[in-house]
Amino acid sequence: MSKPRAPILLVVLLAACSSAADPLAPGDAGLARDAGAAADAGSPDTGLAEDSGVEDAGFAEDAGFAEDAGLAEDAGVGEDGGAGPAELCGIYLLSTPNRSGASVRFAGDRDLPYIRGFVARPFWSDLEASPGVFDFSSIDDVLARLEPRGQRLTLQILGSEPDHVVAQAEETWVFIDPNPRHSGDCADEDGCLRPLPWDAPSLARQQALLQALADHPVPYQGGTVRLADHPLLDQVLVPFVGWSRIRELGFEVEDWPGYTRDRLVEATVQNLRMHHQLLPRVPHQLQFFTVRDDVASPELWEVLQDAILDELVETEGYPAPIFLMENLSHRGVEGDERFGPDPVRSGQPLIRAAAAGAPIGLQMLGPWSRPLPGSEEAVAEGSPVEAMRWAMASYGARYFELYTVDVDAAEDGSEPWHQGLVDLGVDLCSPRGPR
């Protein structure tokens, strides 16, 4: 590290009171959208995950919940919680895709004063179905709805690489999707081919996608603006070639053909640098979990995080990415209240990133009003409001991705969260922090 990180007192405080293991852990119920989508479990306008399961339960190696919501107030996170740029804040609603043939449109946005933005989640193949033929109309459609409201956009490009990218790859591996709810080639017992993260042709194809995306003209205020310069574009998540996000789901990175730490670190930095060079104004959203290889210390995730923060942020001067996990939960059962991800175990990357001054975000594990398969016990009698308040205190998080079905339940009075969401809509972006 080029300079010492701030001390993290939160870990010390929580270590004394978190359980060693969570008996509720159902295994990793989410296991990624990365292998292709199955049918949507809910109505077409609820924000429920496209794979109809928990997007990211985080319960296998990440089994622990924190049991005390109040521990972090004196935990040394700081008045601003290490939340980073003030604009990376607020409640954003998760999209639901409506597919018709080769086209896709995204539903689930709501014109409500406490909703700051919307998360559009196309697959790479939605944007580039064949080599060099790009279709960004789904993004145009979303921005046209958000502009009159002044709401903001997070763009998450998800999924595995399109077939035409894999066909050009020189170095590949076989991924077998461990989630039985998924469909698509990777869910087959034989799995599917994916490029390795350092595969040069695949990185070149991703660069072409990003260049086209950045230069795409979008209607705005009676004229047009490049998407890279659009004032309402808050964040972009670009999948890492070969594994989509920094997380091991059904595989071990050290088993990749030709794997070395240096190769993976170099590919990771190259991918993020590419983003910054082509979309210099737009922060990168980085899905980042604890990953390990066959070297015990330092752990791989620490090496990757240090490379990102030291090389790209401190040395090259790019803005820090917003570090995101997709497994925020709250179980509100009396006598057994729990929150996740546990800052002592699975949440360590967020704690460490916040101490370095990076912004922190969390996506909900699933909705509370209509729990997804595998998440029922984790969200039993819980509340998204309590979950977000806890994450603000525990991680300094100010940015949250929420399922639309929970907002609808608050609006129609079937769940008692409305005032809590209204208050959070103010508090999350307040320079003075929560009330």
C-alpha positions in Angstrom: 0.0 0.0 0.0 1.3 3.5 -0.7 -0.2 4.9 2.5 -1.8 3.3 5.6 -5.5 2.7 5.7 -7.6 4.2 8.5 -8.1 1.9 11.5 -11.3 0.0 11.4 -12.7 -0.1 14.9 -16.0 -1.6 13.6 -14.5 -5.0 13.1 -13.3 -5.1 16.7 -16.7 -4.1 18.1 -18.6 -6.6 16.0 -16.2 -9.4 16.6 -17.3 -9.6 20.2 -20.9 -10.1 19.5 -21.4 -11.8 16.1 -22.0 -15.6 16.0 -19.3 -17.9 14.6 -21.6 -19.4 12.0 -25.2 -18.9 10.9 -27.4 -21.9 11.3 -29.8 -20.4 8.8 -27.4 -20.5 6.0 -29.1 -22.2 3.0 -26.1 -22.2 0.7 -25.7 -19.6 -1.9 -29.2 -19.1 -3.1 -28.4 -16.4 -5.6 -25.3 -17.5 -7.6 -25.5 -14.9 -10.2 -27.4 -13.9 -13.3 -24.2 -14.5 -15.1 -25.2 -17.6 -17.0 -28.4 -16.4 -18.6 -31.9 -15.6 -17.4 -34.7 -17.9 -16.4 -38.3 -16.8 -16.2 -39.3 -13.9 -14.1 -40.9 -15.0 -10.8 -43.0 -12.0 -10.3 -45.2 -9.5 -12.2 -43.4 -7.7 -15.1 -43.2 -4.5 -13.1 -42.0 -5.4 -9.6 -38.2 -5.2 -9.9 -37.9 -8.9 -9.0 -34.7 -10.6 -10.1 -34.8 -12.0 -13.6 -33.4 -15.3 -12.5 -36.4 -15.7 -10.1 -34.1 -16.6 -7.2 -32.1 -14.7 -4.7 -29.6 -12.7 -6.6 -26.9 -13.0 -4.0 -27.6 -14.7 -0.7 -24.0 -14.7 0.2 -24.5 -17.5 2.7 -21.9 -20.1 1.8 -18.5 -18.8 2.9 -20.3 -15.6 3.9 -22.6 -17.3 6.4 -22.6 -14.8 9.2 -25.2 -12.2 10.1 -24.5 -9.3 12.5 -26.9 -9.4 15.4 -26.8 -5.8 16.6 -28.0 -2.9 14.5 -26.5 -0.2 16.8 -22.9 -1.2 17.0 -21.4 1.0 14.4 -22.5 4.4 15.7 -19.2 4.7 17.6 -17.2 2.4 15.2 -14.9 5.0 13.7 -16.6 5.1 10.3 -16.6 8.9 10.5 -19.4 11.4 10.2 -19.8 10.8 6.5 -19.4 7.1 6.8 -16.7 7.0 4.2 -19.5 7.2 1.7 -17.5 9.1 -0.9 -19.0 11.5 -3.4 -22.3 12.8 -2.2 -24.1 12.2 -5.5 -23.6 8.4 -5.1 -26.5 8.2 -2.6 -30.2 7.4 -2.4 -32.7 4.7 -3.1 -32.6 3.2 -6.6 -35.2 0.7 -7.9 -34.1 -2.5 -9.6 -35.4 -3.1 -13.1 -37.4 -6.0 -14.5 -36.9 -6.9 -18.2 -39.8 -7.1 -20.6 -38.5 -9.1 -23.6 -40.1 -9.3 -27.0 -38.1 -11.2 -29.6 -34.6 -9.7 -29.6 -35.6 -6.4 -28.0 -35.8 -5.6 -24.3 -37.4 -2.8 -22.2 -37.1 -2.2 -18.5 -39.9 -1.8 -16.1 -40.0 -1.1 -12.4 -39.3 2.6 -12.1 -41.6 4.7 -10.0 -42.1 8.5 -9.9 -41.9 9.0 -6.1 -40.1 11.8 -4.3 -38.0 9.5 -2.1 -36.7 7.4 -5.1 -33.5 9.0 -6.5 -33.0 6.7 -9.4 -33.4 3.4 -11.4 -31.1 0.5 -12.1 -31.3 -0.7 -15.7 -29.9 -4.2 -16.1 -29.3 -5.3 -19.7 -27.2 -8.3 -20.6 -24.2 -7.7 -22.9 -26.0 -9.8 -25.5 -29.0 -7.3 -25.3 -26.6 -4.5 -26.3 -24.6 -6.4 -28.9 -26.4 -9.4 -30.3 -23.9 -9.8 -33.1 -20.3 -8.4 -33.5 -20.3 -4.6 -33.8 -24.1 -4.3 -34.1 -25.2 -2.3 -31.1 -28.6 -1.6 -29.8 -28.9 0.9 -26.9 -32.5 1.7 -27.4 -33.4 0.2 -24.1 -31.2 2.7 -22.4 -32.7 5.6 -24.4 -36.1 4.4 -23.3 -35.2 4.5 -19.6 -33.6 7.9 -19.8 -36.6 9.4 -21.6 -38.7 8.4 -18.6 -36.3 9.5 -15.9 -35.4 12.9 -17.4 -38.8 14.7 -16.7 -38.6 13.4 -13.1 -35.0 14.4 -12.5 -34.2 10.8 -11.5 -30.9 9.2 -12.1 -29.6 6.1 -13.8 -27.3 3.3 -12.7 -26.5 1.0 -15.7 -25.5 -2.5 -14.8 -24.4 -4.6 -17.8 -24.8 -8.2 -16.6 -24.5 -11.8 -17.8 -21.9 -13.9 -19.5 -20.3 -13.0 -22.7 -22.3 -13.2 -26.0 -21.6 -16.3 -28.1 -19.9 -14.2 -30.8 -17.4 -13.0 -28.1 -16.7 -16.5 -26.9 -16.2 -17.7 -30.5 -13.3 -15.3 -30.9 -11.7 -16.1 -27.6 -8.2 -17.6 -27.5 -8.2 -18.7 -23.8 -11.3 -20.2 -22.3 -12.6 -22.2 -19.3 -15.7 -24.2 -18.6 -18.2 -22.6 -16.3 -21.0 -24.8 -14.8 -23.7 -22.7 -13.2 -24.4 -24.1 -9.7 -27.8 -22.5 -9.4 -30.5 -25.1 -10.4 -33.0 -22.3 -11.0 -31.1 -20.8 -13.9 -31.6 -21.7 -17.5 -29.3 -21.2 -20.5 -26.2 -23.0 -21.7 -24.2 -22.6 -18.5 -26.9 -24.3 -16.5 -26.5 -27.5 -18.5 -24.6 -30.2 -16.7 -21.7 -29.7 -19.2 -21.7 -25.9 -18.6 -20.5 -23.4 -21.1 -17.3 -21.8 -22.4 -16.3 -18.4 -21.1 -13.1 -16.5 -21.9 -10.5 -16.2 -19.2 -10.3 -12.8 -17.6 -7.1 -11.9 -19.4 -8.2 -13.1 -22.9 -7.1 -10.4 -25.3 -9.7 -10.7 -28.0 -12.5 -10.7 -25.4 -11.1 -7.6 -23.7 -10.9 -5.9 -27.1 -14.6 -6.7 -27.8 -15.5 -5.2 -24.4 -13.5 -2.1 -25.2 -15.5 -1.8 -28.5 -18.7 -2.2 -26.6 -17.7 0.5 -24.1 -16.6 2.9 -26.9 -19.9 2.5 -28.7 -21.8 3.0 -25.4 -19.8 6.1 -24.5 -20.3 7.7 -27.9 -24.0 6.8 -28.2 -26.1 10.0 -28.7 -29.0 10.2 -26.3 -31.9 12.7 -26.6 -31.7 15.3 -23.8 -33.4 18.6 -23.3 -34.3 19.0 -26.9 -30.9 18.1 -28.2 -28.5 15.1 -27.9 -25.7 14.3 -25.6 -23.1 11.5 -25.6 -24.2 8.8 -23.0 -20.7 9.2 -21.4 -21.6 12.9 -20.7 -25.3 12.4 -19.8 -26.0 14.4 -16.5 -28.3 11.7 -15.3 -26.0 8.7 -15.7 -24.7 8.1 -12.2 -22.8 4.8 -12.4 -21.9 2.0 -14.8 -21.2 -1.6 -14.0 -19.3 -3.4 -16.7 -18.8 -7.1 -16.2 -15.3 -8.5 -15.8 -14.5 -10.7 -18.7 -14.7 -14.4 -17.8 -16.3 -14.1 -14.3 -18.5 -11.0 -14.4 -17.8 -9.8 -10.9 -15.2 -10.3 -8.3 -16.7 -13.4 -6.7 -16.2 -17.2 -6.9 -19.5 -18.9 -7.6 -19.1 -22.6 -8.1 -15.5 -22.4 -9.1 -12.0 -21.6 -7.7 -9.9 -19.0 -9.5 -6.7 -21.0 -9.0 -8.3 -23.8 -11.2 -8.4 -21.5 -14.2 -5.9 -22.6 -17.0 -2.8 -20.5 -16.7 -3.9 -18.7 -13.6 -1.5 -16.5 -11.6 -2.2 -13.7 -9.3 -0.3 -11.3 -11.4 -2.3 -12.2 -14.5 -5.7 -11.7 -12.7 -4.6 -8.5 -11.1 -3.3 -7.1 -14.4 -6.6 -8.0 -16.2 -8.7 -6.5 -13.4 -6.8 -3.2 -13.5 -6.9 -3.2 -17.3 -10.7 -3.7 -17.3 -11.3 -0.8 -14.8 -8.8 1.5 -16.6 -10.6 0.9 -19.8 -13.8 2.0 -18.1 -12.2 5.2 -16.7 -10.6 6.1 -20.0 -13.8 5.7 -22.1 -16.3 6.9 -19.4 -14.1 9.3 -17.4 -17.0 11.2 -15.8 -19.0 8.1 -14.7 -18.0 6.2 -11.5 -17.6 2.4 -11.9 -19.8 0.2 -9.8 -17.8 -2.7 -8.6 -19.4 -5.9 -7.3 -16.7 -7.1 -4.9 -16.6 -10.1 -2.5 -14.0 -12.1 -0.6 -12.2 -14.3 -3.1 -9.3 -16.5 -2.3 -6.7 -18.6 -4.1 -4.1 -21.1 -2.9 -1.9 -18.3 -1.3 -3.0 -17.8 2.3 -1.7 -14.3 3.0 -2.4 -11.7 1.8 -5.7 -13.0 0.6 -6.5 -12.5 -3.1 -9.4 -10.1 -2.5 -7.0 -7.8 -0.5 -4.5 -7.9 -3.3 -7.1 -7.0 -5.9 -8.6 -4.3 -3.8 -5.1 -2.8 -3.1 -4.3 -2.8 -6.8 -7.5 -1.0 -7.7 -7.2 1.6 -4.9 -3.4 2.1 -5.2 -2.7 2.0 -8.9 -5.9 3.4 -10.4 -7.1 5.8 -7.6 -4.0 7.0 -5.8 -1.4 6.8 -8.6 -3.4 7.4 -11.7 -6.0 9.7 -10.1 -9.2 8.0 -11.2 -12.2 8.3 -8.9 -12.7 5.4 -6.5 -15.3 2.9 -7.7 -18.3 2.3 -5.6 -17.9 -1.1 -3.9 -21.2 -3.0 -3.9 -22.6 -6.2 -2.5 -26.0 -7.7 -3.4 -26.9 -9.3 -0.1 -28.3 -6.8 2.3 -30.8 -8.5 4.6 -32.7 -8.0 7.9 -34.4 -10.7 9.9 -36.7 -9.1 12.4 -37.8 -12.2 14.4 -38.1 -11.2 18.1 -35.1 -12.7 20.0 -33.4 -13.6 16.7 -32.8 -10.3 14.9 -30.1 -10.5 12.3 -28.5 -8.4 9.6 -26.3 -9.3 6.7 -23.7 -9.2 5.3 -21.7 -9.5 8.5 -19.0 -6.9 8.7 -16.7 -9.3 10.5 -16.8 -11.9 7.7 -18.4 -11.4 4.3 -18.5 -7.7 4.6 -14.8 -7.2 5.1 -14.2 -5.8 1.6 -16.8 -3.1 2.2 -15.3 -2.2 5.6 -11.8 -2.0 4.1 -12.9 0.0 1.0 -14.8 2.5 3.2 -11.7 3.0 5.4 -9.9 3.9 2.2 -12.5 6.5 1.4 -14.4 4.6 -1.4 -18.1 4.9 -1.6 -20.2 1.9 -0.5 -23.5 0.5 -1.9 -25.7 -2.5 -1.2 -28.4 -4.2 -3.1 -31.1 -6.0 -1.3 -30.8 -9.8 -0.9 -34.4 -9.9 -2.1 -37.7 -8.3 -1.4 -39.3 -8.5 2.1 -42.9 -8.3 0.9 -42.5 -11.1 -1.5 -39.5 -13.2 -0.5 -37.6 -15.0 -3.2 -36.8 -18.7 -2.9 -33.9 -19.3 -0.5 -34.2 -15.9 1.3 -37.3 -16.5 3.3 -35.6 -17.0 6.7 -33.1 -14.2 6.1 -35.9 -11.6 5.7 -38.5 -13.1 8.0 -40.4 -10.3 9.8 -37.7 -7.9 8.6 -37.8 -4.5 6.9 -35.8 -2.8 4.1 -35.8 0.4 6.2 -34.1 -1.3 9.1 -31.6 -3.0 6.8 -30.6 0.3 5.2 -30.3 2.1 8.5 -28.1 -0.7 9.8 -25.9 -0.6 6.6 -25.5 3.2 6.9 -24.2 2.7 10.4 -22.2 -0.4 9.8 -20.6 0.4 6.4 -21.2 4.1 5.8 -23.4 3.0 2.9 -25.5 5.7 1.3 -26.5 4.0 -2.0 -29.1 1.2 -2.0 -30.8 -0.9 -4.7 -34.3 -1.9 -3.7 -36.9 -4.2 -5.2 -39.9 -2.3 -6.6 -42.4 -4.7 -5.1 -41.3 -3.4 -1.6 -41.9 0.2 -2.6 -45.3 -0.7 -4.0 -46.2 -2.5 -0.7 -45.2 0.6 1.2 -47.3 2.8 -1.1 -50.5 0.7 -0.9 -50.2 0.3 2.9 -49.7 -3.4 2.9 -46.4 -3.0 4.6 -45.5 -0.3 7.3 -42.4 1.1 5.6 -43.7 4.2 3.9 -42.5 6.9 6.3 -39.2 5.1 6.8 -38.5 5.2 3.1 -39.5 8.9 2.9 -37.1 9.7 5.7 -34.3 7.7 4.1 -34.9 9.5 0.9 -33.7 12.6 2.7 -31.1 11.2 5.0 -29.1 9.2 2.5 -28.1 12.3 0.6 -27.9 14.7 3.5 -24.4 16.0 4.1 -25.2 15.9 7.8 -26.0 12.2 7.6 -29.0 10.4 9.2 -31.2 12.0 11.8 
